[in-house]
Each structure stands twice: as C-alpha cells, then as structure tokens.
Amino acid sequence: MEPQPTIRCPACGAPTRWDDEPRGPFCSKRCRLLDLGSWLSGDYRIPSEEPHEGEEPADADDVAYRPDPS
C-alpha cells in the first residue's frame, strides 16, 4: 500500500498524514475537538437558500415524505 501524501491540519495547519492519524485530517485530538466545538457553537455554517417571500421553510421530515407533483 502506497503511503498517503502529507496534508495540512485544518485547525492549526501542521503537516500530517491520513495514514498516521486515525482522527482524519487533524494532527491531534485537541485540533479535532477545537473543530467540533466550532461546528457546535455555530462558527461554521453550511449555506442554504433562504425561503422565498411568503414561503415557509421546508422541514427536513416533510421533504422526505412530500409526494411527487408529476
């Protein structure tokens, strides 16, 4: 098996390798937990479309069960 290339830790920028670190792209448990904390506190967000005027936001459960209009 060929070794993985060196990547940068997304939290601190330290060089690390996927095959050396079972925590994914992070160089340490500390960096992994700092990143998790940023997601949980709302520092990171995935952009989404805002509902159009007069339209209610879709609930994820409703979308899965909405019948096909065709």
PyRosetta script that sets phi, psi and omega in degrees:
from pyrosetta import init, pose_from_sequence

init()
pose = pose_from_sequence("MEPQPTIRCPACGAPTRWDDEPRGPFCSKRCRLLDLGSWLSGDYRIPSEEPHEGEEPADADDVAYRPDPS")
pose.set_psi(1, 133.3)
pose.set_omega(1, -178.0)
pose.set_phi(2, -80.1)
pose.set_psi(2, 135.0)
pose.set_omega(2, 179.8)
pose.set_phi(3, -65.0)
pose.set_psi(3, 148.4)
pose.set_omega(3, 179.3)
pose.set_phi(4, -72.9)
pose.set_psi(4, 150.6)
pose.set_omega(4, 176.7)
pose.set_phi(5, -69.5)
pose.set_psi(5, 160.1)
pose.set_omega(5, 177.4)
pose.set_phi(6, -73.2)
pose.set_psi(6, 135.2)
pose.set_omega(6, 177.0)
pose.set_phi(7, -122.9)
pose.set_psi(7, 170.3)
pose.set_omega(7, 177.4)
pose.set_phi(8, -100.6)
pose.set_psi(8, 137.0)
pose.set_omega(8, 175.3)
pose.set_phi(9, -62.5)
pose.set_psi(9, 128.3)
pose.set_omega(9, -179.4)
pose.set_phi(10, -66.9)
pose.set_psi(10, -19.2)
pose.set_omega(10, -178.4)
pose.set_phi(11, -87.0)
pose.set_psi(11, -45.3)
pose.set_omega(11, -173.8)
pose.set_phi(12, -121.8)
pose.set_psi(12, -12.7)
pose.set_omega(12, 178.9)
pose.set_phi(13, 86.5)
pose.set_psi(13, 2.5)
pose.set_omega(13, 179.5)
pose.set_phi(14, -68.4)
pose.set_psi(14, 143.6)
pose.set_omega(14, 177.6)
pose.set_phi(15, -69.3)
pose.set_psi(15, 139.3)
pose.set_omega(15, 178.3)
pose.set_phi(16, -151.9)
pose.set_psi(16, 167.8)
pose.set_omega(16, 178.1)
pose.set_phi(17, -126.0)
pose.set_psi(17, 143.4)
pose.set_omega(17, 179.7)
pose.set_phi(18, -58.5)
pose.set_psi(18, -41.4)
pose.set_omega(18, -175.5)
pose.set_phi(19, -75.7)
pose.set_psi(19, -16.5)
pose.set_omega(19, 177.0)
pose.set_phi(20, -86.6)
pose.set_psi(20, -22.9)
pose.set_omega(20, -169.8)
pose.set_phi(21, -122.7)
pose.set_psi(21, 111.7)
pose.set_omega(21, 179.6)
pose.set_phi(22, -71.6)
pose.set_psi(22, -6.7)
pose.set_omega(22, -179.3)
pose.set_phi(23, -88.8)
pose.set_psi(23, 15.1)
pose.set_omega(23, 179.2)
pose.set_phi(24, 83.1)
pose.set_psi(24, -137.6)
pose.set_omega(24, -173.3)
pose.set_phi(25, -78.4)
pose.set_psi(25, -2.3)
pose.set_omega(25, -176.4)
pose.set_phi(26, -87.4)
pose.set_psi(26, 146.8)
pose.set_omega(26, -177.5)
pose.set_phi(27, -81.2)
pose.set_psi(27, -18.2)
pose.set_omega(27, -176.8)
pose.set_phi(28, -155.6)
pose.set_psi(28, 167.1)
pose.set_omega(28, 176.1)
pose.set_phi(29, -63.4)
pose.set_psi(29, -37.6)
pose.set_omega(29, 179.4)
pose.set_phi(30, -58.8)
pose.set_psi(30, -47.9)
pose.set_omega(30, 179.8)
pose.set_phi(31, -63.7)
pose.set_psi(31, -38.8)
pose.set_omega(31, 178.2)
pose.set_phi(32, -61.9)
pose.set_psi(32, -43.7)
pose.set_omega(32, -179.4)
pose.set_phi(33, -70.3)
pose.set_psi(33, -35.9)
pose.set_omega(33, 175.9)
pose.set_phi(34, -62.1)
pose.set_psi(34, -42.0)
pose.set_omega(34, 178.7)
pose.set_phi(35, -65.2)
pose.set_psi(35, -43.5)
pose.set_omega(35, 177.4)
pose.set_phi(36, -59.4)
pose.set_psi(36, -43.3)
pose.set_omega(36, 178.1)
pose.set_phi(37, -60.5)
pose.set_psi(37, -37.1)
pose.set_omega(37, 177.9)
pose.set_phi(38, -65.5)
pose.set_psi(38, -39.6)
pose.set_omega(38, 177.0)
pose.set_phi(39, -66.0)
pose.set_psi(39, -45.2)
pose.set_omega(39, -176.1)
pose.set_phi(40, -68.6)
pose.set_psi(40, -30.6)
pose.set_omega(40, 179.8)
pose.set_phi(41, -84.2)
pose.set_psi(41, -6.4)
pose.set_omega(41, 178.4)
pose.set_phi(42, 90.7)
pose.set_psi(42, 7.5)
pose.set_omega(42, 177.6)
pose.set_phi(43, -64.4)
pose.set_psi(43, -34.3)
pose.set_omega(43, 176.8)
pose.set_phi(44, -104.0)
pose.set_psi(44, 138.2)
pose.set_omega(44, 177.5)
pose.set_phi(45, -140.3)
pose.set_psi(45, 147.3)
pose.set_omega(45, 173.7)
pose.set_phi(46, -96.3)
pose.set_psi(46, 121.1)
pose.set_omega(46, -177.1)
pose.set_phi(47, -65.1)
pose.set_psi(47, 147.4)
pose.set_omega(47, 176.9)
pose.set_phi(48, -140.8)
pose.set_psi(48, 163.7)
pose.set_omega(48, 178.0)
pose.set_phi(49, -76.8)
pose.set_psi(49, 137.1)
pose.set_omega(49, 175.0)
pose.set_phi(50, -76.5)
pose.set_psi(50, 146.4)
pose.set_omega(50, 177.7)
pose.set_phi(51, -65.2)
pose.set_psi(51, 149.1)
pose.set_omega(51, 177.8)
pose.set_phi(52, -68.5)
pose.set_psi(52, 159.6)
pose.set_omega(52, -177.9)
pose.set_phi(53, -57.2)
pose.set_psi(53, 130.4)
pose.set_omega(53, -179.3)
pose.set_phi(54, 83.6)
pose.set_psi(54, -3.0)
pose.set_omega(54, -179.7)
pose.set_phi(55, -102.6)
pose.set_psi(55, 135.6)
pose.set_omega(55, 177.9)
pose.set_phi(56, -80.5)
pose.set_psi(56, 146.6)
pose.set_omega(56, 176.2)
pose.set_phi(57, -61.5)
pose.set_psi(57, 141.5)
pose.set_omega(57, 179.2)
pose.set_phi(58, -74.9)
pose.set_psi(58, 136.2)
pose.set_omega(58, 174.3)
pose.set_phi(59, -89.3)
pose.set_psi(59, 134.9)
pose.set_omega(59, -176.3)
pose.set_phi(60, -55.7)
pose.set_psi(60, -37.3)
pose.set_omega(60, 179.7)
pose.set_phi(61, -67.8)
pose.set_psi(61, -37.9)
pose.set_omega(61, 179.5)
pose.set_phi(62, -65.9)
pose.set_psi(62, -39.1)
pose.set_omega(62, -177.1)
pose.set_phi(63, -63.3)
pose.set_psi(63, -40.1)
pose.set_omega(63, -177.8)
pose.set_phi(64, -65.5)
pose.set_psi(64, -27.5)
pose.set_omega(64, -175.3)
pose.set_phi(65, -110.4)
pose.set_psi(65, 4.6)
pose.set_omega(65, 180.0)
pose.set_phi(66, -69.7)
pose.set_psi(66, 128.2)
pose.set_omega(66, -179.8)
pose.set_phi(67, -68.0)
pose.set_psi(67, 152.7)
pose.set_omega(67, 179.5)
pose.set_phi(68, -70.6)
pose.set_psi(68, 126.0)
pose.set_omega(68, -176.2)
pose.set_phi(69, -70.0)
pose.set_psi(69, -11.6)
pose.set_omega(69, -177.1)
pose.set_phi(70, -84.3)
pose.dump_pdb("model.pdb")
